[in-house]
């Protein structure tokens, strides 16, 4: 059996504040999961309607490998998206000047 090496990817995590984290990714050439990281098994209720899915993770990926790299600063209020539903260039969030 060969040793499985992690394939790192950088992401932003919003758990316990904003952090830049390094995570593992599924092996893209895995014959079992075809790079999805696992297999989804949908199931139905007694009427045959969709009731949910079970997820079985593949051995080519460990979703619990996470390393915190550094905390990210909080953006100033004017640079944040969705600051109260208003845009800084108009009182109602939309411009009434052409072009609309």
N, C-alpha and C positions, 0 to 999 in steps of 0.2 A: 504494500500500500504506500502510495506517495504522500508526502507531507503537503497539506493544503496551505498555501500562502494567502494572506489577505490581499484584496485589491482595494486600496483606500480611495475614498471620495470625500471631498470637503463639502460640508453642509452647514446651515445655520439652524441652531436648535433654540426653541423658545421655552424649554423646560428650565426652571430655576434661573430665569433671566435669559438674556440673549447671549449665546455662546457660539463660537466657531468650533465645530467638531469634525473629527475624522472618523468615518464609518467604513464598514466592510461592504462590498457589493457582490452580488451573485456572479459566478463564473459564466461568462457569455457563451461558452461552447459546451456547457453541461448537457449530456444526453438525457438526463432525467427531467430537468425542469426547463430546458431550452433557454436558460438565462433569466427566468422569471423569479428564481429564488425559492420556489416551492410549487405545490399543486393545489388548486382550489377545487373543492368538491361541493357543488351546490346541492341542496336538498329541498324537498317540498313537504307541505303538511298533509293532512289526511284528505284534503280536497284536490291535491295535486298542484296547488299554487306554490310559488317560490316562497320559502320561509327563511332562507339564509344560506350561508356557506361555511364550510369547514376549511381550514387552511393547514396544510402539512408542509412545513419548511423542508427544503432540500439540504443535504449534507454539504453542498458546495458553498454554503453561505451561513454565516452566523450573524443574525441581526442584532445580537447583544454586544458585538464589538463596537465600542464607542470610546473615543478619547477626546476629552476637552482640550482644545488648544489654547484659546484665549477668550476672555469676555469681550463682548462688543459694546461700545458706548451707546447710550441712548441719544437719538437724533434730536436736534432742537425742534421746538414746536412748529416752526414755520416750514421745516423740511419734511415733516411727517406726512404721509398720505392720509387723506380723509380727516383733516383737522376740522371736526365738527360739521362735516357735510358742506363746508364752504371752501371755495378756492380763494387764494390771496388776491386774485385779480378782479374779482367781482363780488358785490355785496350778497348776492343770492347764490353764488357758486357758478353762475352761467353769465356769459357776456351777451349783451343785447346789441352789440356793435357788429356791423357786417365785417367779414363773412361769419355767418352763424355757426 
